[in-house]
Amino acid sequence: MSDEWLNNRLVTLIERDVLATIDNDVILDHFQQMDGRRFSL
């Protein structure tokens, strides 16, 4: 587990009030637009 990964998770825990104001659909759209890490061989 890297420090960056852990820091990112802690921010979501600490800033819970801010994250509660973000619509779930916005978050889902963001991740759906990201390129996948897997690829066919």
C-alpha positions in Angstrom: 0.0 0.0 0.0 1.5 3.3 -1.0 1.4 6.5 0.9 -0.4 8.3 -1.9 -3.2 5.7 -1.9 -3.6 5.9 1.9 -3.6 9.8 1.8 -6.3 9.8 -0.8 -8.5 7.5 1.3 -7.9 9.7 4.4 -9.0 12.8 2.6 -12.3 11.2 1.8 -12.8 10.3 5.4 -11.7 13.7 6.8 -13.6 15.8 4.2 -16.8 13.8 4.5 -19.0 17.0 4.7 -17.6 18.3 1.4 -18.0 15.0 -0.3 -21.6 14.7 0.9 -22.5 17.8 -1.3 -21.3 16.1 -4.5 -23.9 14.3 -6.5 -23.2 10.6 -6.9 -24.0 10.8 -10.6 -21.1 13.2 -11.1 -18.7 10.7 -9.4 -20.1 7.8 -11.5 -19.7 9.8 -14.7 -16.1 10.7 -13.9 -15.1 7.0 -13.3 -17.0 5.8 -16.4 -15.1 8.2 -18.6 -11.7 6.9 -17.3 -9.8 4.5 -19.5 -9.8 0.9 -18.2 -6.6 -0.6 -16.9 -7.2 -4.0 -18.5 -6.7 -4.8 -22.1 -7.0 -7.8 -24.3 -3.9 -9.7 -25.2 
